[in-house]
Amino acid sequence: MLSVLRNRTYRHLFTAQVIALVGTGLATVALGLLAYDIAGADAGSVLGTALAIKMVAYVAVAPAIGAVADRLPRRTLMVGADLIRAAVALTLPFVDQVWQVYVLIFLLQSASAAFTPTFQAVIPDVLPAERDYTRALSLSRLAYDTESLFSPALAAALLSLMTYNWLFLGTVAGFLASAVLVVSAMLPKQVAPEPLSGGAYAKATAGTRIFLVSPQLRALLALDLAVAAAGAMVTVNTVVYVRGELDRSAADVSLALGAYGGGSMVAALLLPRVLDRVCDRTVMLRGALLLPLVFTALGGLTAVDGGTWRWPALLLTWAAFGALSSMVLTPTGRLIRRSTPPEARTAAFAAQFSLSHSCWLLTYPLAGWLGAAAGLQSAVAALGLVALTAGLFAVRLWPAQEPGPVEHEHSDLHADHPHLVDAIRIPGAWRHSHHPLTDGLHAHR
């Protein structure tokens, strides 16, 4: 898996991703302490609202960025996003009003909504071989999971030496280092986008329309919803299970969350070899269809009162949620790359970023509000039903046999036209292949 790090450009971009993730993790811890200083007992409400603002920024801003991303230099876009994030993090220690926190969080997450899809769209160009790209996706998944385990521990160690305001400086340093690494990377030549008819709305929804015309990408949306149901259950209700249901210590909350991350990491480590032999459809659908079974096990655990076995059972359940979610999420980039032409790739990744976070925007309040109002058993049942329905929809939407590329010829386009980027010269014309699922988005429409 680590062989892809021999590629200098990818090594710099991956290191930039890891450093920025650690900085974001430090900011998450510091933001919680800042909210408590400002709002006291209402800190939970402040953080909940900040989380909602984060999701709104992701859902609303990513498509708008996708509409213009391919018309801007990718290096400039990513470095600009890093500098904005660094500037916001530098400002956070000086705020003393709740509304200021909300404004800065929106700016910070809007910049992330610009950086992440652009970064995701660059990697397939840096690593064109599918085997290498698969290993890069697994490394990216590992980076996210490792950050979720490492950042809180690093923050705890730093807080024993300094006040939390200094953690924001660690975030600033992370984003600045990310910007330097992006500048130092030799990015592949950017494929010029094809002109889109229509106004700003058509451009902003181009990535979403790619998803709507592709059966496997429509299935991906359903799979994202299944993963969001499991992830929301873990993120929102871990503290309720550990502290309320099992009456364990606050330290065990971190251990339970670590079990979820550990399960995801194990799956990410194993998947490159699996995906060399098994198709994406099989791996992703099996991961989604097994999630309802884990919800069933969680329902049984929730219904039982007492028993020392419930704590290890919860850890195993959380690890299973993490592993199955990783089975769905890790191959996602491969699916998007195969389903979209190079010039539409950034728009497609931006749409995936936005639409997947729409799923989280739905499941977060469902996990929290239903659990608080009707009890954990109701939340388990509702989210398990969401995961089951989404998984069955994905099976129905994703055809077992995917249509192959269709060859066609052009005699009316210039040799440097972006539509001919992979074309072969024949007498009097160019022969080109495209995927029929994205035919409606090509230049000859």
Buried (B, 14 or more C-beta within 10 A) or exposed (E): BEEBBEBEBBBBBBBBBBBBBBBBBBBBBBBBBBBBEBBEEBBEEBBBBBBBBBBBBBBBBBBBBBBBBBEBEBBEBBBBBBBBBBBBBBBBBEBEEBEBBBBBBBBBBBBBBBBBBBBBBBBBBBBEEBEBBBBBBBBBBBBBBBBBBBBBEBBEEBBEEEEBBBBBBBBBBBBBBBBBBBBEBEBBEBBBBBEBEEEEEEBBBBBBBBBEBBBBBBBBBBBBBBBBBBBBBBBBBBBBBBBEBBEBEEEBBBBBBBBBBBBBBBBBBBBBEBBEEEEBBBBBBBBBBBBBBBBBBBBEBBEEEEEEEBBEBBBBBBBBBBBBBBBBBBBBBBBBBBBBBBBBBBBBBBBBBBBBBBBBBBBBBBBBEBBEEEEBEEBBBBBBEBBBBBBBBBBEBBEEEBEEEEEBEBEEBEEEBBBBBEBEEEEEBBEBEBBEBBBEBBBEE
